[in-house]
Amino acid sequence: MLLINCPWCGERPEPEFVHGGQAHVARPTDPSATDAQQWAEFLYLRDNTRGVYAERWRHSHGCGRFFNALRDTTTDHFIATYKAGEPRPAPEAAR
């Protein structure tokens, strides 16, 4: 079973969590000045890289909080988890 480390609750089994997509996606600063193409890019376009990827997760069956994680998509190994709002750690430093 895959174990994920919640920054608040500690290590828990994967079924307690919900994947929330790519991390660090910034909402447009001025929504009224954003055209349809920019909204479409914000809502639908995400990176789909192979290797280390920053993702949002929610501990839905625990504390209910969102957090970010660095996960290697080739091995499904979680390199680091960190609270939302904190800067992304360097993958080398997190190992």
C-alpha positions in Angstrom: 0.0 0.0 0.0 1.2 3.5 -0.9 1.9 5.7 2.2 1.7 9.5 1.9 3.1 11.8 4.5 0.6 14.5 5.5 2.5 17.6 6.8 0.0 17.8 9.7 -1.1 14.2 10.5 2.0 12.2 9.5 2.2 9.1 7.3 -1.2 7.6 6.3 -2.5 5.2 3.6 -3.2 6.5 0.1 -7.0 5.9 0.2 -7.3 8.7 2.8 -6.1 11.2 0.2 -7.5 12.9 -3.0 -5.3 14.1 -5.8 -5.8 17.8 -6.6 -3.9 18.3 -9.8 -0.8 20.3 -10.5 0.6 22.5 -7.7 1.6 26.1 -8.0 -0.9 27.1 -10.7 -1.6 30.8 -10.2 -5.1 32.2 -10.7 -5.2 35.3 -13.0 -4.6 38.5 -11.0 -7.2 40.5 -12.8 -10.1 38.2 -13.8 -12.1 40.9 -15.5 -9.2 41.7 -17.9 -8.6 38.0 -18.7 -9.8 36.9 -22.1 -11.3 33.5 -23.0 -8.0 32.0 -24.2 -6.3 32.9 -20.9 -9.1 31.4 -18.9 -9.0 28.2 -20.9 -5.3 27.9 -20.3 -5.7 28.5 -16.6 -8.6 26.0 -16.3 -7.5 23.2 -18.6 -3.8 23.3 -19.6 -1.4 21.5 -17.2 2.0 20.1 -17.5 2.3 16.4 -17.9 5.9 15.7 -17.3 7.8 12.5 -16.8 9.9 12.5 -13.6 9.6 14.8 -10.6 6.2 16.7 -10.6 4.7 19.1 -8.0 1.1 18.1 -7.2 -1.7 19.2 -4.8 -3.2 16.7 -2.5 -6.0 16.8 0.1 -6.1 14.6 3.2 -9.9 14.2 2.8 -10.3 11.4 5.4 -8.0 13.1 8.0 -7.4 16.8 8.7 -9.1 17.9 5.4 -6.2 20.2 4.5 -4.5 20.7 1.1 -0.8 20.3 0.8 1.7 19.9 -2.0 3.9 17.0 -2.8 6.9 16.3 -5.1 6.3 12.9 -6.7 8.3 11.0 -9.3 5.8 10.0 -11.9 8.0 7.2 -13.2 8.2 5.4 -9.9 5.2 6.8 -8.0 7.6 7.6 -5.2 6.8 10.7 -3.0 10.0 12.7 -2.6 8.7 15.4 -0.3 5.4 16.8 1.0 5.1 20.4 2.2 2.3 22.8 3.3 0.4 24.9 0.8 2.0 28.3 0.5 5.5 27.1 1.2 8.1 27.2 -1.6 8.7 24.1 -3.6 11.8 22.3 -2.2 14.6 21.3 -4.6 14.2 17.6 -5.4 17.9 16.9 -4.6 17.5 18.5 -1.1 14.3 16.6 -0.3 15.8 13.1 -0.9 
